[in-house]
């Protein structure tokens, strides 16, 4: 685990929250995207937690996530937001996890742990802001995009609420493999690259309930 932040006080707070969990090893704190890339080159890092300051420019946040993802696609990126006003810009980075920088330790552990396990997780601290940012725009869907079936809509709605594939399967009384296959089809229909982007597109089309 690596914490990426340009504000030392914030970095130390997030680091303390992560180190409180015995199953998480924090290998250090860096203060630039370049340093994060170098750290990833030196050893395998499962998750990078990048802290977005209130004044952070969109280009800086994009640089952090894209630099790491481009070179190390297996590394997951969790964004801890200082300000929910920049939530939409943050979503454009397609984070593997999202929470508020002031979120309680339990939420930090859940979101980071979910990202490490390969799940896209939206923390409770930013869930309302997430859905507000994803509010339907009233625009027509992009031409060429296919409509989702009622079952596919149920699955992506559950995913947008933060449920894992196992939890979705249990809720809908279907197999986990069925959920994963359905998500693959949903990604194609929505023109999405991953679950976070699919949830975002579905929400903006008014499909999430």
BAZADREN-814740 format. One line per field, with one value per residue: x negated, y, z negated of N, C-alpha, C, O, CB in turn; residue in three letters. Coordinates in steps of 0.001 Angstrom, whole numbers. Glycine has a CB too. Layout:
<sites>
n.xx	X, ... .
n.yy	Y, ... .
n.zz	Z, ... .
ca.xx	X, ... .
ca.yy	Y, ... .
ca.zz	Z, ... .
c.xx	X, ... .
c.yy	Y, ... .
c.zz	Z, ... .
o.xx	X, ... .
o.yy	Y, ... .
o.zz	Z, ... .
cb.xx	X, ... .
cb.yy	Y, ... .
cb.zz	Z, ... .
residu	ALA, ... .
</sites>
This chain:
<sites>
n.xx	-842, -548, -646, 311, -123, 3, 123, -1323, -143, 2376, 1618, 290, 2423, 4136, 2370, 2003, 4587, 4681, 2554, 3556, 4869, 4078, 3743, 2939, 183, -1616, -3794, -4940, -4919, -4397, -4873, -4356, -3317, -5320, -7087, -5459, -5232, -7892, -8139, -6367, -7791, -9878, -8925, -6208, -3069, 51, 2212, 2642, 3245, 4515, 4613, 6836, 6556, 8436, 7820, 6697, 5812, 7634, 6019, 3791, 4759, 5633, 3189, 1901, 3426, 3500, 787, -130, 1618, 1165, -1438, -1495, 794, 1904, 1961, 4130, 6140, 7110, 9077, 8999, 11040, 10747, 12463, 15798, 16660, 15145, 15830, 16861, 14743, 12936, 14154, 13690, 11207, 11619, 11601, 10651, 11611, 13367, 13585, 14134, 11561, 11699, 12970, 14089, 11970, 12874, 14333, 12312, 10730, 12541, 12979, 10371, 9587, 11515, 10791, 8241, 8991, 10055, 12494, 14697, 15309, 17478, 17280, 19272, 19161, 19056, 21123, 23707, 22987, 21818, 24013, 25453, 23730, 23923, 26445, 29280, 28952, 30872, 30374, 30435, 29571, 26330, 26017, 26192, 25616, 26688, 29812, 30280, 31282, 34028, 32949, 30184, 30197, 30925, 28642, 26531, 27474, 27329, 24572, 23785, 24532, 22533, 22279, 20651, 19793, 20462, 22270, 24272, 25095, 26108, 28221, 29891, 30322, 28818, 26059, 22620, 20921, 22756, 23423, 20954, 20611, 22811, 22114, 19952, 21271, 22857, 20916, 20053, 22417, 22848, 20611, 18471, 15421, 14921, 16309, 16835, 17037, 19177, 21229, 21388, 22164, 24606, 26009, 26197, 27829, 30163, 30702, 30017, 31321 .
n.yy	-1193, 2182, 5570, 8472, 11813, 15393, 17000, 16956, 16615, 15503, 13159, 11779, 11331, 9647, 7542, 6606, 5650, 3507, 1901, 1035, -1254, -4581, -6238, -4678, -3305, -441, 1030, 3472, 7110, 9348, 12389, 13153, 12407, 11311, 10250, 8265, 6534, 5698, 4346, 2241, 906, -161, -2094, -4450, -2965, -3092, -1317, 2147, 4917, 7900, 11219, 13775, 17154, 20086, 22219, 21061, 20752, 19571, 18409, 17615, 15592, 13757, 13167, 11758, 9331, 8296, 8078, 6088, 3941, 3505, 2496, 490, -1563, -3472, -2359, -935, 2010, 4205, 6966, 9566, 12048, 15512, 17557, 17470, 18854, 18521, 16088, 15093, 15500, 13783, 11292, 10931, 9824, 7224, 5725, 2987, 2909, 5058, 7674, 9925, 12128, 12504, 10316, 7746, 5298, 2631, 2763, 3516, 1214, -632, 355, 483, -2156, -3428, -2491, -3641, -6265, -6337, -5140, -2469, 187, 2439, 4675, 5175, 7785, 9418, 8678, 9836, 12235, 11138, 9970, 12273, 13585, 11852, 12203, 11901, 13395, 14098, 13968, 12325, 8859, 7890, 7473, 4252, 2830, 45, -952, -1860, -4977, -5746, -7376, -6895, -4214, -4337, -5551, -3699, -1557, -2515, -2819, -156, 670, -228, -2951, -6127, -8636, -11125, -10371, -9215, -11446, -13040, -11417, -11370, -13989, -15616, -17131, -16309, -16319, -15828, -13190, -11918, -12464, -11099, -8490, -8087, -7999, -5780, -3737, -3653, -2883, -344, 958, 1066, 815, -368, -1351, 927, 2996, 2025, 2093, 4833, 5776, 4429, 5558, 8231, 7951, 7455, 4891, 3700, 2773 .
n.zz	0, 833, 4, 1597, 1524, 1467, -670, -3720, -6371, -5832, -4503, -6555, -8333, -6844, -6452, -9094, -9600, -7830, -8695, -11046, -10574, -10662, -8462, -6408, -4814, -4862, -2765, -2482, -2056, 564, 2472, 5070, 8447, 10040, 8149, 7112, 9285, 9502, 7046, 7491, 9415, 8036, 6295, 5945, 5721, 4368, 3977, 4497, 2613, 3352, 2401, 2873, 2877, 1873, 3511, 5664, 9049, 11893, 13847, 12391, 10731, 12625, 13761, 11737, 11405, 14037, 14744, 13034, 13597, 16328, 16504, 14611, 14652, 12925, 10455, 8113, 7786, 5337, 4490, 2201, 1237, 600, 1129, 2136, 4253, 6499, 7445, 9873, 11713, 10550, 10948, 13617, 13735, 13366, 10795, 8604, 6135, 3889, 1544, -1244, -2392, -5075, -6048, -8356, -10030, -9668, -7276, -5507, -5583, -4471, -1847, -726, -1126, 457, 3006, 3232, 3414, 5876, 6337, 7195, 5127, 3564, 1029, -1951, -2848, -633, 920, 1327, 2599, 4834, 6187, 6685, 8419, 10477, 11375, 13539, 16720, 18498, 21099, 24296, 24674, 25907, 29401, 30808, 28511, 26688, 25160, 21726, 20299, 18026, 15940, 16190, 15571, 12886, 11864, 12410, 10972, 8360, 8239, 8363, 5883, 4369, 3925, 3982, 6477, 5406, 3381, 4940, 6373, 4276, 3440, 5670, 6061, 7826, 9661, 8939, 11130, 13134, 12608, 13089, 15822, 16815, 16151, 17854, 20320, 19853, 19627, 22282, 23601, 22522, 23237, 21502, 19544, 17115, 13889, 12297, 14192, 15691, 13791, 13417, 15990, 16270, 14141, 14931, 17068, 15878, 15013, 12654, 9547 .
ca.xx	0, -1307, 185, -177, 527, -894, 253, -1858, 779, 3386, 959, 37, 3696, 4571, 1430, 2326, 5815, 4381, 1667, 4340, 5346, 2900, 3602, 2474, -1187, -1855, -5241, -5459, -4136, -5106, -4180, -4227, -2995, -6580, -7597, -4596, -5616, -9191, -7886, -5744, -8828, -10808, -8282, -4788, -2166, 1416, 3114, 2134, 4297, 4139, 5443, 7131, 6766, 9518, 7355, 6001, 6323, 8055, 4902, 2902, 5390, 5582, 1799, 1586, 4060, 3136, -629, -271, 2362, 563, -2643, -1275, 2239, 2364, 2078, 5429, 6044, 8210, 9005, 9578, 11396, 10852, 13635, 16717, 16955, 14390, 16141, 17027, 13409, 12325, 14746, 13109, 9993, 12092, 10940, 11076, 12256, 13580, 14061, 13721, 10293, 12025, 13781, 13613, 11030, 13563, 14650, 11046, 10352, 13470, 12770, 9040, 9624, 12301, 9977, 7182, 9619, 10521, 13841, 14833, 16094, 17764, 17473, 20501, 18931, 19223, 22138, 24742, 22390, 21621, 25275, 25807, 22893, 24369, 27873, 29604, 28800, 32018, 29952, 30698, 28390, 25516, 26464, 25428, 25588, 27823, 30559, 30074, 32462, 34382, 32002, 28928, 30405, 30861, 27254, 25709, 27988, 26731, 23152, 23634, 24715, 21320, 22298, 19715, 20456, 21040, 23444, 25309, 25590, 26939, 29438, 30746, 30468, 28203, 24664, 21636, 20465, 23802, 23267, 19751, 20874, 23753, 21366, 19176, 22210, 23260, 19817, 20075, 23607, 22729, 19360, 17670, 14213, 14907, 17553, 17066, 17511, 20507, 22158, 21523, 22955, 25964, 26659, 26500, 28923, 31358, 30960, 29735, 32412 .
ca.yy	0, 3420, 6761, 9558, 13055, 16547, 17678, 16027, 16297, 14583, 11892, 11100, 10873, 8483, 6458, 6064, 4872, 2264, 1073, 510, -2556, -5444, -6901, -3688, -2812, 830, 1049, 4823, 8252, 10158, 13650, 13495, 11265, 10701, 9441, 7086, 5632, 5122, 3385, 1060, 206, -823, -3268, -4562, -2228, -3492, -166, 3490, 5813, 9255, 12181, 14937, 18348, 20946, 23122, 20307, 20918, 18325, 17803, 16973, 14352, 12844, 12744, 10745, 8054, 7799, 7697, 4805, 2909, 3241, 1688, -646, -1803, -4327, -1547, -298, 3400, 4701, 8417, 10130, 13416, 16579, 18345, 16759, 19719, 18039, 14669, 14724, 15390, 12582, 10120, 10778, 9011, 5839, 5159, 1660, 3156, 6488, 7997, 11250, 12104, 12516, 9133, 6990, 4215, 1439, 2976, 3477, -195, -1299, 801, 53, -3615, -3802, -2230, -4646, -7534, -6237, -4591, -1015, 494, 3844, 4784, 5798, 9216, 10173, 8012, 10797, 13140, 10340, 9855, 13612, 13839, 10942, 12419, 11893, 14695, 14362, 13839, 11032, 7997, 7974, 6624, 3018, 2094, -854, -867, -2949, -5748, -5504, -8054, -6163, -2962, -4706, -5854, -2488, -741, -3065, -2493, 1272, 836, -699, -4379, -6952, -9629, -12132, -9793, -9077, -12799, -13457, -10603, -11713, -15454, -16157, -17502, -15238, -16356, -15182, -11750, -11459, -12497, -10014, -7232, -7974, -7568, -4409, -2854, -3496, -2126, 1042, 1541, 1317, 8, -1079, -1244, 2309, 3775, 1526, 2634, 6258, 5941, 3969, 6536, 9430, 7610, 7233, 3451, 3271, 3087 .
ca.zz	0, 922, -118, 2435, 1113, 1490, -1960, -4715, -7469, -5311, -4232, -7824, -8888, -6066, -6733, -10421, -9482, -7132, -9514, -12156, -10138, -10620, -7165, -5437, -4995, -4191, -2532, -2515, -1579, 1562, 2690, 6492, 9294, 10472, 7044, 7013, 10364, 9115, 5975, 8099, 10178, 7115, 5695, 6274, 4839, 4712, 3995, 4221, 2129, 3716, 1689, 3699, 2068, 2342, 4559, 6699, 10402, 12516, 14551, 11426, 10296, 13756, 13931, 10732, 11695, 15358, 14732, 12349, 14316, 17632, 16357, 13714, 14687, 11833, 9239, 7969, 7349, 4497, 4335, 980, 1618, -380, 1490, 3021, 5397, 7651, 7591, 11279, 12291, 9990, 11580, 14945, 13616, 13197, 9613, 8138, 4851, 3666, 205, -1708, -3123, -6502, -6352, -9519, -9733, -9163, -5859, -4783, -5456, -3559, -474, -293, -1052, 1623, 4193, 3275, 3801, 7253, 6402, 7194, 3931, 3270, -415, -2430, -3065, 622, 1753, 1732, 3588, 6045, 6919, 7175, 9595, 11527, 11626, 14969, 17363, 19358, 22483, 24890, 24671, 27107, 30496, 30945, 27253, 26550, 23915, 20786, 19924, 16617, 15046, 16258, 14829, 11468, 11509, 12387, 9866, 7138, 8278, 8064, 4434, 3716, 3668, 4735, 7325, 4506, 2721, 5961, 6641, 3141, 3411, 6805, 6070, 9025, 9454, 9078, 12511, 13935, 12381, 13781, 17263, 17097, 16079, 19095, 21360, 19501, 20002, 23736, 23990, 22073, 23714, 20301, 19415, 15841, 13138, 11868, 15337, 16045, 12795, 13693, 17211, 15987, 13259, 15692, 17973, 15073, 14886, 11278, 8623 .
c.xx	-879, -333, -454, 577, -478, -818, -189, -879, 1839, 2788, 741, 1318, 4194, 3665, 1742, 3588, 5551, 3531, 2379, 4871, 4149, 2681, 3083, 1065, -1357, -3365, -5809, -4477, -4988, -4254, -4143, -3926, -4265, -7145, -6771, -4962, -6937, -8992, -7276, -6764, -9730, -10216, -6819, -3962, -739, 2338, 2333, 3333, 3847, 5132, 5598, 7419, 7866, 9085, 6700, 6646, 6675, 6876, 3957, 3461, 5353, 4173, 1448, 2119, 3577, 1683, -820, 390, 1704, -624, -2425, 218, 2771, 2536, 3416, 5242, 7304, 8019, 9718, 9789, 11399, 12115, 14505, 17080, 16240, 14679, 16223, 15671, 12712, 12849, 14177, 11825, 10331, 11413, 11479, 11760, 12337, 14140, 13630, 12418, 10519, 12851, 13222, 12760, 11708, 13878, 13393, 10621, 11237, 13187, 11419, 8993, 10403, 11520, 8885, 7715, 10189, 11919, 13791, 15779, 16227, 18084, 18751, 20358, 19135, 20360, 23221, 24214, 22167, 22907, 25753, 25005, 23336, 25837, 28146, 29539, 30003, 31664, 30282, 29426, 27621, 26028, 25580, 25337, 26857, 28515, 30236, 31384, 32814, 33401, 30665, 29027, 30348, 29419, 26411, 26185, 27383, 25243, 22900, 23838, 23534, 21283, 21260, 20504, 21125, 22306, 24597, 25936, 26514, 28263, 30423, 30962, 29996, 26739, 23737, 21136, 21466, 23701, 22077, 19939, 21808, 23040, 20530, 20050, 22635, 22183, 19842, 21249, 23483, 21474, 18432, 16468, 14189, 16207, 17856, 17629, 18910, 21559, 22434, 22421, 24410, 26720, 27068, 27593, 30217, 31698, 30752, 30864, 32128 .
c.yy	1245, 4583, 7876, 10826, 14190, 17343, 16717, 15641, 15297, 13210, 11106, 10571, 9620, 7294, 5808, 5209, 3521, 1336, 484, -890, -3474, -6085, -5962, -3232, -1537, 964, 2460, 5854, 9017, 11376, 14098, 12229, 10546, 9788, 8170, 6063, 4941, 4056, 2101, 239, -612, -2082, -3287, -3823, -2530, -2291, 1117, 4324, 7234, 10240, 13433, 16135, 19207, 21806, 22389, 20503, 19563, 17633, 17087, 15633, 13315, 12302, 11626, 9375, 7461, 7344, 6321, 3692, 2530, 2289, 429, -951, -2683, -3552, -833, 1108, 3796, 6197, 8828, 11618, 14368, 17382, 17575, 17596, 19251, 16571, 14253, 14573, 14112, 11334, 9871, 9957, 7532, 5172, 3776, 1761, 4645, 6692, 9411, 11119, 12068, 11308, 8400, 5795, 2992, 1563, 2929, 2035, -911, -934, 316, -1468, -4105, -3605, -3287, -5995, -7493, -5682, -3064, -646, 1996, 3943, 5509, 7312, 10051, 9624, 8974, 11744, 12422, 10270, 11215, 13947, 13003, 11144, 12458, 13303, 15069, 14258, 12443, 10185, 8137, 7010, 5384, 2219, 1267, -628, -2066, -3681, -5423, -6152, -7333, -4843, -3224, -4894, -4583, -1537, -1204, -2744, -1044, 1551, 271, -2185, -5100, -7937, -10702, -11604, -9604, -10437, -13274, -12704, -11021, -13218, -16058, -16466, -16292, -15160, -15681, -13668, -11221, -11444, -11357, -8672, -7015, -7465, -6117, -3417, -2581, -2627, -644, 1729, 1876, 379, -807, -808, 194, 3147, 3331, 2071, 4111, 6493, 5554, 4978, 7774, 9198, 7319, 5782, 2940, 3689, 2515 .
c.zz	0, 835, 689, 2078, 1142, 192, -3063, -5819, -7022, -5078, -5518, -8449, -8172, -6347, -8082, -10375, -8823, -7992, -10718, -11845, -9925, -9248, -6077, -5788, -4193, -4012, -2512, -2001, -579, 1883, 4148, 7268, 9741, 9390, 6875, 8075, 10040, 8038, 6526, 8879, 9261, 6479, 6067, 5235, 5275, 4879, 3725, 3784, 2432, 3103, 2539, 2807, 2677, 3515, 5721, 8063, 10981, 13192, 13602, 10984, 11414, 13947, 12967, 11129, 13014, 15398, 14124, 13144, 15635, 17514, 15540, 13620, 13567, 10531, 9219, 7405, 6580, 4314, 3047, 1229, 431, -145, 2459, 4240, 6660, 7929, 9053, 11966, 11818, 10673, 12969, 14900, 13470, 11994, 9266, 6776, 4618, 2269, -134, -2495, -4627, -6918, -7572, -9101, -9128, -7677, -5003, -4540, -4448, -2109, 59, -161, 157, 2907, 4348, 3742, 5218, 7412, 6436, 6053, 3736, 1783, -782, -2547, -1805, 1475, 2216, 2801, 4911, 6860, 7424, 8433, 10785, 11884, 13121, 15554, 18214, 20830, 22995, 24827, 25984, 28167, 30578, 29663, 27116, 25205, 23031, 20538, 18472, 15642, 15034, 15505, 13335, 11027, 11433, 11291, 8545, 7083, 7926, 6587, 3653, 3434, 4527, 5593, 6470, 3847, 3707, 6252, 5525, 3127, 4503, 6961, 7391, 8725, 9645, 10517, 13453, 13819, 13175, 15298, 17664, 17087, 17336, 20240, 21123, 19903, 21506, 24172, 23647, 22592, 22571, 20248, 18117, 15091, 12725, 13010, 15756, 15089, 13062, 14906, 16956, 15126, 14040, 16730, 17207, 14850, 13471, 10359, 7246 .
o.xx	-1844, 693, -1627, 1784, -1664, -1610, 513, -786, 2161, 3400, 982, 1319, 4619, 4139, 1743, 3660, 6134, 3757, 1880, 5274, 3290, 1552, 2818, 793, -1251, -4115, -7028, -3369, -6157, -3057, -3927, -4231, -4292, -7622, -7311, -4998, -7089, -9600, -7622, -6627, -10280, -10943, -6252, -4126, -361, 3148, 1478, 4323, 2892, 6343, 4609, 8403, 8188, 9880, 6204, 7866, 6095, 6746, 3380, 2725, 5075, 3985, 778, 1379, 3281, 1375, -1576, -197, 1692, -789, -3094, 847, 3967, 3187, 3796, 4308, 8416, 6914, 10880, 8826, 11978, 12763, 14026, 17735, 16681, 13880, 15721, 15466, 12001, 12083, 14177, 11395, 9438, 10724, 12617, 12405, 11491, 15054, 12853, 12197, 9637, 13380, 12014, 12825, 11187, 13718, 13402, 10205, 10746, 13157, 11341, 8430, 10010, 11571, 8631, 7002, 10736, 12484, 12948, 16919, 15240, 19062, 19251, 21332, 19362, 20545, 23618, 24898, 22308, 22896, 26387, 25534, 23152, 26412, 27341, 30012, 30146, 32515, 30394, 28323, 28191, 26420, 24361, 25011, 27958, 27896, 29953, 32459, 31979, 33053, 30066, 28063, 29784, 29025, 25649, 25381, 26977, 24709, 21912, 23363, 23533, 20358, 21025, 21721, 22235, 23307, 25760, 27156, 27574, 29309, 31635, 31676, 30674, 26232, 24037, 20950, 21082, 23870, 22180, 19482, 21629, 23324, 20414, 19631, 22756, 22491, 19678, 21094, 23957, 21295, 17684, 16487, 13505, 17094, 19004, 18576, 19738, 22647, 23568, 23334, 25331, 27906, 28159, 28208, 31238, 32841, 31249, 31310, 32936 .
o.yy	1332, 4587, 8193, 10913, 13989, 18261, 15740, 14466, 14356, 12201, 9900, 9488, 8656, 6164, 4582, 4168, 2509, 126, -451, -1622, -3181, -6438, -6394, -2823, -1556, 1005, 2636, 5535, 9301, 11396, 15275, 11122, 9318, 8690, 7118, 4863, 3741, 2987, 1004, -979, -1635, -3024, -2266, -4021, -2257, -2245, 1166, 4423, 7721, 10103, 14079, 16142, 19070, 22094, 23018, 20428, 18541, 16411, 16061, 14651, 12140, 11125, 10661, 8393, 6269, 6328, 5497, 2629, 1357, 1386, -582, -632, -2652, -4035, -194, 1365, 3730, 6649, 8487, 12363, 14072, 17834, 17083, 17104, 19550, 15885, 13196, 13623, 13454, 10411, 8738, 9442, 6685, 4165, 3439, 816, 5407, 5982, 10025, 10121, 11650, 11278, 8424, 5341, 2386, 611, 2370, 1675, -1713, -1806, -203, -2000, -5073, -4449, -3770, -6771, -8483, -5741, -2447, -1110, 2731, 3352, 6345, 8043, 11257, 10047, 8935, 12025, 13016, 10483, 11298, 14518, 13386, 10341, 12985, 14267, 16226, 14430, 11496, 10723, 8458, 5882, 5471, 1033, 1741, -177, -3156, -3081, -4875, -5549, -7173, -4403, -2424, -4450, -4409, -788, -389, -2435, -729, 2569, 287, -2657, -4717, -8060, -11138, -12316, -9807, -10559, -13841, -13285, -11027, -13670, -16892, -16109, -15378, -14070, -15047, -12948, -10198, -10524, -10730, -7809, -5890, -6616, -5330, -2364, -1445, -1740, 212, 2934, 2851, -707, -1827, -120, 632, 3911, 4161, 2464, 4576, 7317, 6257, 5229, 8309, 10149, 6980, 5452, 1871, 4836, 2677 .
o.zz	-759, 1515, 494, 2302, 878, -21, -3323, -6174, -7748, -5426, -5560, -9034, -8808, -6467, -8191, -11028, -9215, -8017, -11345, -12750, -9093, -8908, -4955, -6917, -2966, -4986, -2524, -1572, -837, 1600, 4436, 6822, 9815, 9678, 6534, 7802, 10273, 8102, 6086, 8996, 9670, 6166, 6457, 4031, 6414, 5806, 2841, 4508, 1826, 3273, 2887, 2068, 3857, 4409, 6656, 8209, 10612, 13119, 13962, 10876, 11175, 14256, 13337, 11185, 13097, 16021, 14638, 13345, 16011, 18334, 15754, 12611, 13279, 9604, 10200, 6646, 7106, 4014, 2828, 1412, -614, -1090, 3481, 5159, 7769, 8566, 9435, 12721, 12576, 10950, 13450, 15932, 13452, 12156, 9593, 6323, 5084, 1849, 598, -3181, -5378, -8029, -7804, -7959, -8192, -6913, -3906, -3439, -3654, -1240, 1172, 795, 807, 3803, 5451, 4379, 5704, 8504, 5785, 6013, 3739, 1324, -29, -2365, -1892, 2616, 3381, 3786, 5979, 8072, 8476, 9386, 11941, 12619, 13888, 14952, 18610, 21702, 22216, 24917, 27026, 27867, 30434, 29709, 27395, 24241, 23529, 20563, 17752, 14627, 13970, 14877, 12588, 9948, 10481, 10737, 7716, 6018, 7263, 6083, 2422, 2772, 5673, 5458, 6777, 3765, 3356, 6364, 5788, 2837, 4289, 7856, 7992, 7662, 10412, 11059, 14435, 14803, 13852, 15976, 18709, 17918, 17824, 21027, 22062, 20461, 21950, 25011, 24394, 22411, 22641, 20828, 18039, 15596, 12796, 12824, 16134, 15510, 12946, 14854, 17371, 15340, 13837, 17212, 17805, 14535, 13117, 10395, 6332 .
cb.xx	953, -2142, 364, -16, 1147, -560, 1724, -3066, 1453, 3993, -371, -656, 4747, 4578, -19, 2503, 6861, 3670, 478, 5499, 6194, 3024, 4932, 3432, -2238, -1256, -5564, -6710, -3682, -5411, -4821, -5520, -2183, -7603, -7595, -3119, -5724, -10156, -6961, -4592, -9667, -11228, -8448, -4355, -2457, 1972, 4244, 1407, 4579, 4082, 4835, 8324, 5462, 10016, 6387, 5976, 5298, 9172, 4148, 2685, 6839, 6058, 850, 2156, 5563, 3375, -1455, 331, 3773, 123, -3723, -1860, 2598, 1390, 924, 6360, 5830, 8257, 9630, 8652, 12755, 9623, 13223, 17979, 16560, 12897, 17446, 17877, 12566, 12579, 16248, 12833, 9154, 11823, 11111, 9868, 11498, 14536, 13526, 14833, 9444, 12770, 13831, 14797, 10301, 14853, 15364, 9955, 10433, 14908, 12854, 7960, 10231, 13582, 9352, 6533, 10726, 10465, 14680, 15366, 15457, 18954, 16304, 20896, 17533, 17927, 22776, 25239, 21060, 21143, 26348, 25557, 21429, 24143, 28353, 31001, 27559, 32583, 28444, 31195, 28793, 24050, 26446, 24057, 25433, 27370, 32071, 29491, 32218, 35784, 31806, 28535, 31758, 31665, 26646, 25745, 29533, 26949, 22581, 24618, 26010, 21138, 23694, 18737, 19445, 20020, 23083, 24726, 24418, 26194, 29085, 30152, 31932, 28334, 24269, 20455, 20229, 25201, 23086, 18567, 21482, 24901, 20463, 18553, 23453, 23548, 18464, 20150, 24838, 22740, 19633, 18529, 12990, 13683, 17493, 15763, 16538, 20529, 21594, 20145, 22366, 25930, 25727, 25252, 28540, 32504, 30070, 28399, 33744 .
cb.yy	5, 3482, 7180, 9223, 12918, 17450, 18167, 16621, 17575, 15121, 12126, 12041, 11984, 8804, 6983, 7203, 5651, 2556, 1882, 1455, -2436, -6523, -7482, -2481, -3880, 2045, 357, 4896, 9180, 9332, 14709, 14183, 11716, 11785, 10251, 7481, 6397, 6230, 3995, 1478, 1205, 144, -3275, -6044, -684, -4419, -339, 4124, 5612, 9415, 12525, 14658, 19156, 21827, 24117, 18832, 21640, 18586, 18852, 17877, 14610, 13540, 13924, 11150, 8217, 8874, 8725, 4876, 3376, 4548, 2503, -357, -2417, -5471, -525, -1140, 4339, 3963, 9137, 9880, 13431, 17488, 19687, 16367, 21157, 18243, 14347, 15773, 16622, 12503, 10277, 12144, 9475, 5016, 6091, 700, 2465, 7088, 6985, 11910, 13319, 13784, 8182, 6512, 3813, 1199, 4317, 4234, -895, -939, 2333, 540, -4186, -3001, -830, -4790, -7886, -7559, -5077, -478, -141, 4395, 5488, 5208, 9436, 10152, 6863, 11600, 13709, 8924, 9223, 14679, 13551, 9511, 13724, 11291, 14704, 15728, 14128, 11187, 6528, 7682, 7397, 3327, 3055, -2321, -790, -2425, -7283, -6023, -9519, -5914, -2315, -5990, -6827, -1782, -812, -4591, -2793, 2097, 156, 22, -4945, -7703, -10275, -12547, -8449, -8461, -13777, -13232, -9124, -11159, -15845, -15166, -18633, -15456, -17799, -15656, -11447, -12344, -13854, -10011, -7218, -9334, -8494, -4293, -3469, -4865, -2708, 1092, 2780, 1149, 903, -658, -2128, 2936, 3641, -11, 2447, 6891, 5090, 2604, 6928, 9936, 6402, 7896, 2682, 3856, 2547 .
cb.zz	-1222, 2236, -1607, 3942, -295, 2673, -2199, -5334, -7994, -4013, -3524, -8791, -8794, -4557, -6716, -11437, -8685, -5817, -9975, -12478, -8842, -11668, -6739, -5384, -4562, -5007, -1226, -1728, -2765, 2862, 1871, 7035, 10512, 10833, 5741, 7148, 11694, 8603, 4916, 9022, 10981, 6025, 4158, 6356, 4874, 3646, 2952, 5487, 585, 5253, 306, 4638, 1939, 1215, 3982, 6344, 11296, 13530, 15330, 10212, 9851, 15029, 13730, 9380, 11724, 16412, 13962, 10945, 14572, 18286, 15729, 12307, 15979, 11622, 9142, 7058, 8559, 3104, 5563, -282, 2282, -327, 2097, 2266, 5085, 7428, 6891, 12011, 11927, 8492, 11663, 15560, 12422, 14483, 8417, 8057, 3699, 4736, -845, -2584, -2755, -6852, -5133, -10361, -10989, -9949, -5665, -5557, -6812, -3913, -392, -1286, -2316, 1671, 4116, 1901, 2818, 7879, 5207, 8583, 2693, 4153, -1037, -3775, -3589, 1428, 986, 518, 3066, 5687, 6029, 6077, 9277, 11099, 10964, 15200, 18213, 19066, 22624, 26350, 24442, 26784, 31834, 31425, 26056, 26687, 24192, 19467, 20115, 16339, 15471, 17712, 15206, 11203, 12525, 13756, 9804, 7063, 9641, 8886, 3978, 2458, 3929, 3781, 8297, 3429, 2072, 7254, 6806, 1817, 3570, 8073, 5814, 10220, 10418, 8112, 12945, 13492, 10872, 13415, 17671, 16075, 14840, 19469, 21391, 17990, 19590, 24422, 23315, 20571, 24531, 19033, 19482, 14986, 11911, 11348, 16517, 16036, 11371, 13920, 18361, 15290, 12100, 16367, 18829, 15702, 15831, 10779, 9154 .
residu	UNK, UNK, UNK, UNK, UNK, UNK, UNK, UNK, UNK, UNK, UNK, UNK, UNK, UNK, UNK, UNK, UNK, UNK, UNK, UNK, UNK, UNK, UNK, UNK, UNK, UNK, UNK, UNK, UNK, UNK, UNK, UNK, UNK, UNK, UNK, UNK, UNK, UNK, UNK, UNK, UNK, UNK, UNK, UNK, UNK, UNK, UNK, UNK, UNK, UNK, UNK, UNK, UNK, UNK, UNK, UNK, UNK, UNK, UNK, UNK, UNK, UNK, UNK, UNK, UNK, UNK, UNK, UNK, UNK, UNK, UNK, UNK, UNK, UNK, UNK, UNK, UNK, UNK, UNK, UNK, UNK, UNK, UNK, UNK, UNK, UNK, UNK, UNK, UNK, UNK, UNK, UNK, UNK, UNK, UNK, UNK, UNK, UNK, UNK, UNK, UNK, UNK, UNK, UNK, UNK, UNK, UNK, UNK, UNK, UNK, UNK, UNK, UNK, UNK, UNK, UNK, UNK, UNK, UNK, UNK, UNK, UNK, UNK, UNK, UNK, UNK, UNK, UNK, UNK, UNK, UNK, UNK, UNK, UNK, UNK, UNK, UNK, UNK, UNK, UNK, UNK, UNK, UNK, UNK, UNK, UNK, UNK, UNK, UNK, UNK, UNK, UNK, UNK, UNK, UNK, UNK, UNK, UNK, UNK, UNK, UNK, UNK, UNK, UNK, UNK, UNK, UNK, UNK, UNK, UNK, UNK, UNK, UNK, UNK, UNK, UNK, UNK, UNK, UNK, UNK, UNK, UNK, UNK, UNK, UNK, UNK, UNK, UNK, UNK, UNK, UNK, UNK, UNK, UNK, UNK, UNK, UNK, UNK, UNK, UNK, UNK, UNK, UNK, UNK, UNK, UNK, UNK, UNK, UNK .
</sites>
